[in-house]
Amino acid sequence: MGSVKRTNEEWIKLYEQQRMSGQTLKAWCAENNINLSTMSDKISRLKKAGLLSEQNSRRNRKTKVETKWAEVTSLATDTEIQVEINGFTVIVPVDFNEAAFIRVCKVLKLC
């Protein structure tokens, strides 16, 4: 099997998918049949070229990441957040389990 040629935009999309998955880079690459060292190298090169924001790096993980498929429409209360995803409204507590919420978002994004 030969290597797959991808554009910078495709690598950026893969990086965003990995970040949203909640998985480690190693686990995500294994699950998606992507060579870990290739992905790591591409991420590094994209960051150096200014095509990937450092706000998505591990040390700044809690920074808000905007997407085109999800929108925080309002704060329901001081203890809940209302999010609209592909026409679905999800209300989550502010102390939600991030990994579980990411899995729900991935499912709703596909609907």
C-alpha positions as CSV (number, residue, x, y, z in Angstrom):
1,M,0.0,0.0,0.0
2,G,1.4,3.4,-1.0
3,S,1.3,6.5,1.0
4,V,-1.7,8.8,0.7
5,K,-1.0,12.3,-0.5
6,R,-3.1,14.9,1.4
7,T,-3.4,18.7,1.1
8,N,-2.7,21.0,4.0
9,E,-6.5,21.5,4.3
10,E,-7.0,17.7,4.6
11,W,-4.3,17.4,7.3
12,I,-5.9,20.3,9.2
13,K,-9.3,18.6,9.0
14,L,-7.7,15.3,10.3
15,Y,-6.0,17.2,13.2
16,E,-9.3,18.8,14.1
17,Q,-11.1,15.4,14.0
18,Q,-8.4,14.0,16.3
19,R,-8.7,16.8,18.8
20,M,-12.5,16.5,18.8
21,S,-12.3,12.8,19.4
22,G,-10.9,13.1,22.9
23,Q,-8.4,10.3,22.0
24,T,-4.7,10.6,22.2
25,L,-2.9,11.2,18.9
26,K,-1.5,7.7,19.1
27,A,-4.8,6.0,19.6
28,W,-6.6,8.1,17.0
29,C,-3.9,7.5,14.4
30,A,-4.1,3.7,15.0
31,E,-7.9,3.7,14.8
32,N,-7.8,5.7,11.6
33,N,-4.9,3.9,9.9
34,I,-2.6,7.0,9.8
35,N,1.1,6.7,10.5
36,L,1.7,8.4,13.9
37,S,5.1,9.9,13.0
38,T,3.7,11.3,9.7
39,M,0.7,12.9,11.5
40,S,3.0,14.3,14.2
41,D,5.4,15.7,11.5
42,K,2.5,17.3,9.6
43,I,1.0,18.9,12.7
44,S,4.4,20.3,13.5
45,R,4.9,21.7,10.0
46,L,1.4,23.2,9.9
47,K,2.0,24.9,13.2
48,K,5.3,26.3,12.1
49,A,3.7,27.6,8.9
50,G,1.0,29.3,11.0
51,L,-1.8,27.1,9.5
52,L,-2.7,25.5,12.9
53,S,-3.4,27.7,15.9
54,E,-1.5,27.0,19.0
55,Q,-4.8,27.5,20.9
56,N,-5.5,23.9,19.9
57,S,-2.4,22.6,21.5
58,R,-2.5,20.4,24.6
59,R,-1.4,23.1,27.0
60,N,-4.3,25.3,25.9
61,R,-6.9,22.6,25.6
62,K,-9.6,24.5,27.5
63,T,-9.6,27.3,24.9
64,K,-12.9,27.6,23.1
65,V,-12.8,25.9,19.7
66,E,-15.3,27.2,17.2
67,T,-16.8,24.8,14.6
68,K,-19.2,25.2,11.7
69,W,-21.5,22.4,12.9
70,A,-22.1,23.3,16.5
71,E,-23.2,26.5,18.2
72,V,-23.7,27.5,21.8
73,T,-27.1,29.1,21.5
74,S,-27.6,30.2,25.2
75,L,-26.8,29.5,28.7
76,A,-29.8,27.7,30.1
77,T,-28.9,28.4,33.8
78,D,-25.8,28.8,35.8
79,T,-25.4,25.0,35.9
80,E,-26.3,24.1,32.3
81,I,-25.2,25.0,28.8
82,Q,-27.5,24.7,25.8
83,V,-25.8,23.6,22.5
84,E,-27.3,23.2,19.1
85,I,-25.7,20.6,16.9
86,N,-27.1,20.0,13.4
87,G,-30.6,21.0,14.5
88,F,-30.4,19.0,17.7
89,T,-30.5,20.9,21.0
90,V,-28.4,19.3,23.8
91,I,-28.3,20.6,27.3
92,V,-25.3,19.7,29.4
93,P,-24.2,20.5,32.9
94,V,-21.3,22.9,33.2
95,D,-19.3,20.2,34.9
96,F,-20.0,17.7,32.0
97,N,-17.7,14.8,31.0
98,E,-15.9,16.2,28.0
99,A,-15.0,12.8,26.4
100,A,-18.7,11.7,26.6
101,F,-19.9,15.0,25.2
102,I,-17.5,14.8,22.3
103,R,-18.8,11.3,21.5
104,V,-22.4,12.6,21.5
105,C,-21.3,15.5,19.3
106,K,-19.7,13.2,16.8
107,V,-22.9,11.1,16.5
108,L,-25.1,14.2,16.1
109,K,-22.8,15.8,13.6
110,L,-23.3,12.7,11.4
111,C,-27.1,12.9,11.5
